[in-house]
Amino acid sequence: MLVRSILVFFVVIVASKCDNVNNKVEDECHLPEKLVKEIQSYKPTVHRIIDAVTKGRHKGKVYNHLSDFIDTFGARVSGTKNLENSIDYVQDLLVQAGLENIHGENVTVPHWVRIINAVTKGRHKGKVYNHLSDFIDTFGARVSGTKNLENSIDYVQNLLVQAGLENIHGENVTVPHWDKGKRIVIKLQVDSQHLPDETSRNLVAEIKGSEKEQKVVIVSGHLDSWDVGVGAMDDGGGSFISWYSMVLLKSLGLRARRTLR
């Protein structure tokens, strides 16, 4: 997982130097000869990193650390004490690794609690798609709103929720299940409570650049998770890959020209 992230990052850097037309990278990438030689000069370092995580003492370390983390803390919902405890744990890992400029930055987060999520008896008698009179109440709006609900499960893009979205609760049936054409029976009872916002932290650590310290390359992930899972992939994996990429470079005595944060 760590190797794939490093390789993808390297490819993105190279691709950004290629000609870009209409947001599409051309099939042929003409790089200056000086840049080509510079990229090729990193080949021994790249192989050293890959060998360290596939054959050397770093093999399996990210997985094992992540496993310990999710087994210890489980779900890490924003606004909860458990999330703050998990942040303390990761901060200790940053300190133990000898990273630089380690600190927390306070951030206000929502505190949401699931109250009921259970099956119920009975048959639903209302509409599957319904419109709210508080919104635009015209025939055209009702038709387009109903139509646009199809294939629109995810309104969160790039971890950002669009401003102005109303709190409309919804459940969904996935397209593959619907396309099988079988009768679908759903029995749900869902409720939740929104508590006052809480103060949490963003964790920051760095390895200062050797030449261009003011220029920063950022790797990141989020430690919070949903309440009904342990958040191994969303986003414990991303968080621990980000952390261990710095641990790995430091342990190999490698320091980039730009600051890694």
Short mmCIF file of the C-alpha atoms (twelve columns), coordinates in Angstrom:
data_MODEL
# 
_entry.id   MODEL 
# 
loop_
_atom_site.group_PDB 
_atom_site.id 
_atom_site.type_symbol 
_atom_site.label_atom_id 
_atom_site.label_alt_id 
_atom_site.label_comp_id 
_atom_site.label_asym_id 
_atom_site.label_seq_id 
_atom_site.Cartn_x 
_atom_site.Cartn_y 
_atom_site.Cartn_z 
_atom_site.pdbx_PDB_model_num 
ATOM 1   C CA . MET A 1   0.000   0.000  0.000   1 
ATOM 2   C CA . LEU A 2   2.808   2.399  0.925   1 
ATOM 3   C CA . VAL A 3   4.779   1.467  -2.203  1 
ATOM 4   C CA . ARG A 4   1.764   2.143  -4.428  1 
ATOM 5   C CA . SER A 5   1.252   5.561  -2.805  1 
ATOM 6   C CA . ILE A 6   4.889   6.511  -3.356  1 
ATOM 7   C CA . LEU A 7   4.797   5.410  -6.993  1 
ATOM 8   C CA . VAL A 8   1.527   7.265  -7.667  1 
ATOM 9   C CA . PHE A 9   2.976   10.409 -6.079  1 
ATOM 10  C CA . PHE A 10  6.081   10.102 -8.281  1 
ATOM 11  C CA . VAL A 11  3.972   9.650  -11.431 1 
ATOM 12  C CA . VAL A 12  1.860   12.714 -10.570 1 
ATOM 13  C CA . ILE A 13  4.992   14.852 -10.255 1 
ATOM 14  C CA . VAL A 14  6.253   13.694 -13.646 1 
ATOM 15  C CA . ALA A 15  2.838   14.042 -15.332 1 
ATOM 16  C CA . SER A 16  2.536   17.611 -14.116 1 
ATOM 17  C CA . LYS A 17  5.552   18.471 -16.260 1 
ATOM 18  C CA . CYS A 18  3.870   17.139 -19.436 1 
ATOM 19  C CA . ASP A 19  1.896   19.227 -21.887 1 
ATOM 20  C CA . ASN A 20  -1.742  19.476 -20.830 1 
ATOM 21  C CA . VAL A 21  -4.506  20.187 -23.336 1 
ATOM 22  C CA . ASN A 22  -8.129  20.396 -22.237 1 
ATOM 23  C CA . ASN A 23  -7.244  18.722 -18.915 1 
ATOM 24  C CA . LYS A 24  -5.842  15.674 -20.772 1 
ATOM 25  C CA . VAL A 25  -2.186  14.705 -20.709 1 
ATOM 26  C CA . GLU A 26  -0.838  14.059 -24.202 1 
ATOM 27  C CA . ASP A 27  0.279   10.553 -25.127 1 
ATOM 28  C CA . GLU A 28  3.842   11.745 -25.552 1 
ATOM 29  C CA . CYS A 29  5.512   13.710 -22.812 1 
ATOM 30  C CA . HIS A 30  8.472   15.817 -23.877 1 
ATOM 31  C CA . LEU A 31  10.556  16.665 -20.842 1 
ATOM 32  C CA . PRO A 32  13.685  18.799 -20.834 1 
ATOM 33  C CA . GLU A 33  16.797  16.632 -20.943 1 
ATOM 34  C CA . LYS A 34  18.000  18.130 -17.666 1 
ATOM 35  C CA . LEU A 35  14.794  17.093 -15.905 1 
ATOM 36  C CA . VAL A 36  14.959  13.599 -17.403 1 
ATOM 37  C CA . LYS A 37  18.459  13.130 -16.032 1 
ATOM 38  C CA . GLU A 38  17.381  14.434 -12.628 1 
ATOM 39  C CA . ILE A 39  14.464  11.978 -12.486 1 
ATOM 40  C CA . GLN A 40  16.706  9.097  -13.545 1 
ATOM 41  C CA . SER A 41  19.201  10.039 -10.849 1 
ATOM 42  C CA . TYR A 42  16.585  9.159  -8.189  1 
ATOM 43  C CA . LYS A 43  16.289  5.562  -9.402  1 
ATOM 44  C CA . PRO A 44  18.637  4.091  -6.765  1 
ATOM 45  C CA . THR A 45  16.768  5.977  -4.027  1 
ATOM 46  C CA . VAL A 46  13.384  4.774  -5.303  1 
ATOM 47  C CA . HIS A 47  14.604  1.160  -5.332  1 
ATOM 48  C CA . ARG A 48  15.993  1.603  -1.846  1 
ATOM 49  C CA . ILE A 49  12.591  2.775  -0.582  1 
ATOM 50  C CA . ILE A 50  10.733  -0.035 -2.357  1 
ATOM 51  C CA . ASP A 51  13.132  -2.688 -1.063  1 
ATOM 52  C CA . ALA A 52  12.777  -1.358 2.480   1 
ATOM 53  C CA . VAL A 53  8.995   -1.816 2.500   1 
ATOM 54  C CA . THR A 54  8.809   -5.046 0.484   1 
ATOM 55  C CA . LYS A 55  11.850  -6.964 1.719   1 
ATOM 56  C CA . GLY A 56  13.497  -5.103 4.577   1 
ATOM 57  C CA . ARG A 57  12.706  -4.316 8.191   1 
ATOM 58  C CA . HIS A 58  9.821   -2.007 7.227   1 
ATOM 59  C CA . LYS A 59  7.844   -4.770 5.525   1 
ATOM 60  C CA . GLY A 60  4.324   -5.032 6.970   1 
ATOM 61  C CA . LYS A 61  4.905   -2.254 9.500   1 
ATOM 62  C CA . VAL A 62  2.095   0.024  8.275   1 
ATOM 63  C CA . TYR A 63  -0.400  -2.837 8.323   1 
ATOM 64  C CA . ASN A 64  0.607   -3.949 11.814  1 
ATOM 65  C CA . HIS A 65  0.512   -0.435 13.255  1 
ATOM 66  C CA . LEU A 66  -2.890  0.197  11.665  1 
ATOM 67  C CA . SER A 67  -4.203  -3.115 13.005  1 
ATOM 68  C CA . ASP A 68  -3.127  -2.212 16.541  1 
ATOM 69  C CA . PHE A 69  -4.670  1.233  16.191  1 
ATOM 70  C CA . ILE A 70  -8.128  0.143  15.024  1 
ATOM 71  C CA . ASP A 71  -8.224  -2.751 17.514  1 
ATOM 72  C CA . THR A 72  -7.438  -0.331 20.331  1 
ATOM 73  C CA . PHE A 73  -9.744  2.559  19.428  1 
ATOM 74  C CA . GLY A 74  -12.381 1.149  17.080  1 
ATOM 75  C CA . ALA A 75  -14.854 3.761  15.831  1 
ATOM 76  C CA . ARG A 76  -13.619 7.365  16.155  1 
ATOM 77  C CA . VAL A 77  -16.590 9.661  15.689  1 
ATOM 78  C CA . SER A 78  -15.950 13.405 15.563  1 
ATOM 79  C CA . GLY A 79  -16.678 15.171 18.826  1 
ATOM 80  C CA . THR A 80  -16.037 12.084 20.981  1 
ATOM 81  C CA . LYS A 81  -13.469 11.388 23.676  1 
ATOM 82  C CA . ASN A 82  -12.403 8.268  21.813  1 
ATOM 83  C CA . LEU A 83  -11.325 10.321 18.808  1 
ATOM 84  C CA . GLU A 84  -9.287  12.624 21.048  1 
ATOM 85  C CA . ASN A 85  -7.630  9.608  22.691  1 
ATOM 86  C CA . SER A 86  -6.719  8.251  19.265  1 
ATOM 87  C CA . ILE A 87  -5.210  11.616 18.298  1 
ATOM 88  C CA . ASP A 88  -3.087  11.540 21.473  1 
ATOM 89  C CA . TYR A 89  -1.918  8.051  20.509  1 
ATOM 90  C CA . VAL A 90  -0.847  9.127  17.013  1 
ATOM 91  C CA . GLN A 91  0.856   12.229 18.392  1 
ATOM 92  C CA . ASP A 92  2.969   9.969  20.597  1 
ATOM 93  C CA . LEU A 93  3.919   7.976  17.475  1 
ATOM 94  C CA . LEU A 94  5.050   11.188 15.788  1 
ATOM 95  C CA . VAL A 95  7.208   12.068 18.794  1 
ATOM 96  C CA . GLN A 96  8.708   8.572  18.995  1 
ATOM 97  C CA . ALA A 97  9.643   8.785  15.310  1 
ATOM 98  C CA . GLY A 98  11.621  11.966 15.983  1 
ATOM 99  C CA . LEU A 99  9.714   14.085 13.490  1 
ATOM 100 C CA . GLU A 100 9.836   17.873 13.547  1 
ATOM 101 C CA . ASN A 101 7.409   20.706 14.379  1 
ATOM 102 C CA . ILE A 102 4.887   18.337 15.965  1 
ATOM 103 C CA . HIS A 103 1.792   20.165 17.162  1 
ATOM 104 C CA . GLY A 104 -2.002  20.159 17.169  1 
ATOM 105 C CA . GLU A 105 -4.173  22.826 15.578  1 
ATOM 106 C CA . ASN A 106 -7.616  23.244 17.141  1 
ATOM 107 C CA . VAL A 107 -10.599 22.824 14.863  1 
ATOM 108 C CA . THR A 108 -14.348 22.878 15.567  1 
ATOM 109 C CA . VAL A 109 -16.096 19.636 14.617  1 
ATOM 110 C CA . PRO A 110 -19.721 18.438 14.690  1 
ATOM 111 C CA . HIS A 111 -20.845 15.960 17.345  1 
ATOM 112 C CA . TRP A 112 -23.413 13.492 16.043  1 
ATOM 113 C CA . VAL A 113 -24.810 10.474 17.875  1 
ATOM 114 C CA . ARG A 114 -26.768 7.584  16.400  1 
ATOM 115 C CA . ILE A 115 -29.755 6.815  18.648  1 
ATOM 116 C CA . ILE A 116 -31.687 4.125  16.787  1 
ATOM 117 C CA . ASN A 117 -30.834 2.110  13.711  1 
ATOM 118 C CA . ALA A 118 -33.014 -0.971 13.669  1 
ATOM 119 C CA . VAL A 119 -35.447 -2.919 11.536  1 
ATOM 120 C CA . THR A 120 -39.153 -2.327 12.046  1 
ATOM 121 C CA . LYS A 121 -42.344 -4.159 11.199  1 
ATOM 122 C CA . GLY A 122 -45.009 -2.952 8.854   1 
ATOM 123 C CA . ARG A 123 -45.278 -1.752 5.267   1 
ATOM 124 C CA . HIS A 124 -44.243 1.662  3.976   1 
ATOM 125 C CA . LYS A 125 -47.328 3.467  2.680   1 
ATOM 126 C CA . GLY A 126 -45.839 6.739  1.486   1 
ATOM 127 C CA . LYS A 127 -43.757 7.679  -1.509  1 
ATOM 128 C CA . VAL A 128 -40.234 6.420  -1.944  1 
ATOM 129 C CA . TYR A 129 -39.357 9.795  -3.428  1 
ATOM 130 C CA . ASN A 130 -41.055 12.751 -1.759  1 
ATOM 131 C CA . HIS A 131 -40.702 16.523 -2.069  1 
ATOM 132 C CA . LEU A 132 -40.601 19.070 0.709   1 
ATOM 133 C CA . SER A 133 -42.947 22.043 0.528   1 
ATOM 134 C CA . ASP A 134 -40.327 24.280 2.161   1 
ATOM 135 C CA . PHE A 135 -38.279 24.057 -1.025  1 
ATOM 136 C CA . ILE A 136 -39.235 25.130 -4.548  1 
ATOM 137 C CA . ASP A 137 -42.787 23.802 -4.856  1 
ATOM 138 C CA . THR A 138 -43.567 23.681 -8.548  1 
ATOM 139 C CA . PHE A 139 -44.519 20.761 -10.761 1 
ATOM 140 C CA . GLY A 140 -41.239 21.067 -12.660 1 
ATOM 141 C CA . ALA A 141 -39.215 21.132 -9.441  1 
ATOM 142 C CA . ARG A 142 -40.998 18.060 -8.107  1 
ATOM 143 C CA . VAL A 143 -40.404 16.117 -11.310 1 
ATOM 144 C CA . SER A 144 -36.744 17.133 -11.725 1 
ATOM 145 C CA . GLY A 145 -36.042 16.634 -8.030  1 
ATOM 146 C CA . THR A 146 -37.455 13.115 -8.090  1 
ATOM 147 C CA . LYS A 147 -35.567 12.272 -11.273 1 
ATOM 148 C CA . ASN A 148 -32.267 13.645 -9.995  1 
ATOM 149 C CA . LEU A 149 -32.399 11.571 -6.825  1 
ATOM 150 C CA . GLU A 150 -31.562 8.516  -8.918  1 
ATOM 151 C CA . ASN A 151 -27.845 7.649  -8.921  1 
ATOM 152 C CA . SER A 152 -27.163 10.558 -6.558  1 
ATOM 153 C CA . ILE A 153 -26.221 8.826  -3.323  1 
ATOM 154 C CA . ASP A 154 -23.004 10.701 -2.721  1 
ATOM 155 C CA . TYR A 155 -23.108 14.485 -2.403  1 
ATOM 156 C CA . VAL A 156 -19.722 14.618 -0.664  1 
ATOM 157 C CA . GLN A 157 -16.847 15.291 -3.033  1 
ATOM 158 C CA . ASN A 158 -13.187 15.529 -2.079  1 
ATOM 159 C CA . LEU A 159 -14.195 15.237 1.594   1 
ATOM 160 C CA . LEU A 160 -16.113 18.535 1.313   1 
ATOM 161 C CA . VAL A 161 -19.875 18.922 1.707   1 
ATOM 162 C CA . GLN A 162 -21.396 21.545 -0.569  1 
ATOM 163 C CA . ALA A 163 -22.410 24.708 1.254   1 
ATOM 164 C CA . GLY A 164 -26.133 25.231 1.749   1 
ATOM 165 C CA . LEU A 165 -27.185 21.586 1.655   1 
ATOM 166 C CA . GLU A 166 -30.233 20.892 3.815   1 
ATOM 167 C CA . ASN A 167 -30.391 18.028 6.328   1 
ATOM 168 C CA . ILE A 168 -32.630 15.665 4.376   1 
ATOM 169 C CA . HIS A 169 -32.380 12.175 5.771   1 
ATOM 170 C CA . GLY A 170 -32.192 9.374  3.232   1 
ATOM 171 C CA . GLU A 171 -31.588 5.667  2.808   1 
ATOM 172 C CA . ASN A 172 -30.676 4.042  -0.481  1 
ATOM 173 C CA . VAL A 173 -30.694 0.866  -2.514  1 
ATOM 174 C CA . THR A 174 -27.596 0.364  -4.643  1 
ATOM 175 C CA . VAL A 175 -27.950 0.270  -8.424  1 
ATOM 176 C CA . PRO A 176 -26.611 -3.313 -8.834  1 
ATOM 177 C CA . HIS A 177 -29.231 -4.604 -6.397  1 
ATOM 178 C CA . TRP A 178 -32.000 -2.624 -8.083  1 
ATOM 179 C CA . ASP A 179 -30.960 -3.782 -11.552 1 
ATOM 180 C CA . LYS A 180 -31.437 -7.433 -10.596 1 
ATOM 181 C CA . GLY A 181 -35.158 -6.756 -10.817 1 
ATOM 182 C CA . LYS A 182 -36.135 -8.560 -7.649  1 
ATOM 183 C CA . ARG A 183 -38.704 -7.288 -5.163  1 
ATOM 184 C CA . ILE A 184 -36.993 -5.160 -2.524  1 
ATOM 185 C CA . VAL A 185 -38.211 -5.058 1.062   1 
ATOM 186 C CA . ILE A 186 -36.684 -2.499 3.408   1 
ATOM 187 C CA . LYS A 187 -37.526 -2.254 7.099   1 
ATOM 188 C CA . LEU A 188 -35.769 0.608  8.868   1 
ATOM 189 C CA . GLN A 189 -36.022 2.778  11.931  1 
ATOM 190 C CA . VAL A 190 -33.372 5.477  12.028  1 
ATOM 191 C CA . ASP A 191 -32.886 8.356  14.431  1 
ATOM 192 C CA . SER A 192 -29.970 10.513 15.553  1 
ATOM 193 C CA . GLN A 193 -29.090 13.464 17.727  1 
ATOM 194 C CA . HIS A 194 -26.901 16.465 16.957  1 
ATOM 195 C CA . LEU A 195 -25.061 17.687 20.052  1 
ATOM 196 C CA . PRO A 196 -23.179 21.002 20.395  1 
ATOM 197 C CA . ASP A 197 -19.976 21.266 18.361  1 
ATOM 198 C CA . GLU A 198 -16.743 20.175 19.998  1 
ATOM 199 C CA . THR A 199 -13.113 21.233 19.683  1 
ATOM 200 C CA . SER A 200 -10.789 18.668 18.118  1 
ATOM 201 C CA . ARG A 201 -7.331  18.904 16.559  1 
ATOM 202 C CA . ASN A 202 -5.498  18.571 13.294  1 
ATOM 203 C CA . LEU A 203 -2.126  16.909 13.885  1 
ATOM 204 C CA . VAL A 204 0.902   18.320 12.092  1 
ATOM 205 C CA . ALA A 205 4.450   16.953 11.791  1 
ATOM 206 C CA . GLU A 206 7.255   17.782 9.384   1 
ATOM 207 C CA . ILE A 207 10.604  16.851 7.964   1 
ATOM 208 C CA . LYS A 208 12.204  20.151 6.998   1 
ATOM 209 C CA . GLY A 209 13.462  20.484 3.430   1 
ATOM 210 C CA . SER A 210 17.195  20.541 2.811   1 
ATOM 211 C CA . GLU A 211 17.125  23.378 0.262   1 
ATOM 212 C CA . LYS A 212 13.629  24.821 -0.232  1 
ATOM 213 C CA . GLU A 213 12.266  24.699 3.297   1 
ATOM 214 C CA . GLN A 214 9.436   27.170 2.620   1 
ATOM 215 C CA . LYS A 215 7.984   24.974 -0.128  1 
ATOM 216 C CA . VAL A 216 5.839   22.180 1.292   1 
ATOM 217 C CA . VAL A 217 4.700   18.768 0.069   1 
ATOM 218 C CA . ILE A 218 1.656   17.626 2.068   1 
ATOM 219 C CA . VAL A 219 0.553   14.052 2.715   1 
ATOM 220 C CA . SER A 220 -2.529  13.548 4.834   1 
ATOM 221 C CA . GLY A 221 -5.452  11.453 6.024   1 
ATOM 222 C CA . HIS A 222 -8.287  11.773 8.544   1 
ATOM 223 C CA . LEU A 223 -8.378  9.876  11.834  1 
ATOM 224 C CA . ASP A 224 -12.115 10.178 12.506  1 
ATOM 225 C CA . SER A 225 -14.496 7.488  11.258  1 
ATOM 226 C CA . TRP A 226 -18.112 6.390  11.188  1 
ATOM 227 C CA . ASP A 227 -19.642 4.966  14.341  1 
ATOM 228 C CA . VAL A 228 -20.541 1.551  12.897  1 
ATOM 229 C CA . GLY A 229 -17.047 0.516  11.793  1 
ATOM 230 C CA . VAL A 230 -13.409 0.828  12.791  1 
ATOM 231 C CA . GLY A 231 -12.410 3.042  9.853   1 
ATOM 232 C CA . ALA A 232 -9.539  0.911  8.589   1 
ATOM 233 C CA . MET A 233 -9.901  2.157  5.013   1 
ATOM 234 C CA . ASP A 234 -11.809 5.359  5.782   1 
ATOM 235 C CA . ASP A 235 -9.377  6.646  6.642   1 
ATOM 236 C CA . GLY A 236 -7.030  4.865  9.014   1 
ATOM 237 C CA . GLY A 237 -5.050  3.485  6.098   1 
ATOM 238 C CA . GLY A 238 -4.518  6.912  4.555   1 
ATOM 239 C CA . SER A 239 -3.503  8.390  7.909   1 
ATOM 240 C CA . PHE A 240 -0.988  5.663  8.691   1 
ATOM 241 C CA . ILE A 241 0.496   5.641  5.186   1 
ATOM 242 C CA . SER A 242 1.030   9.400  5.524   1 
ATOM 243 C CA . TRP A 243 2.664   8.985  8.938   1 
ATOM 244 C CA . TYR A 244 4.845   6.044  7.933   1 
ATOM 245 C CA . SER A 245 6.046   7.653  4.713   1 
ATOM 246 C CA . MET A 246 7.826   10.186 6.918   1 
ATOM 247 C CA . VAL A 247 9.037   7.519  9.345   1 
ATOM 248 C CA . LEU A 248 10.448  5.545  6.425   1 
ATOM 249 C CA . LEU A 249 12.322  8.463  4.866   1 
ATOM 250 C CA . LYS A 250 13.752  9.497  8.223   1 
ATOM 251 C CA . SER A 251 14.890  5.963  9.066   1 
ATOM 252 C CA . LEU A 252 16.643  5.701  5.699   1 
ATOM 253 C CA . GLY A 253 18.385  9.025  6.247   1 
ATOM 254 C CA . LEU A 254 16.587  10.653 3.307   1 
ATOM 255 C CA . ARG A 255 15.628  14.323 3.358   1 
ATOM 256 C CA . ALA A 256 13.800  15.940 0.449   1 
ATOM 257 C CA . ARG A 257 14.726  19.368 -0.805  1 
ATOM 258 C CA . ARG A 258 11.241  20.610 0.095   1 
ATOM 259 C CA . THR A 259 9.563   20.297 3.472   1 
ATOM 260 C CA . LEU A 260 7.424   17.184 3.880   1 
ATOM 261 C CA . ARG A 261 4.396   17.888 6.095   1 
# 
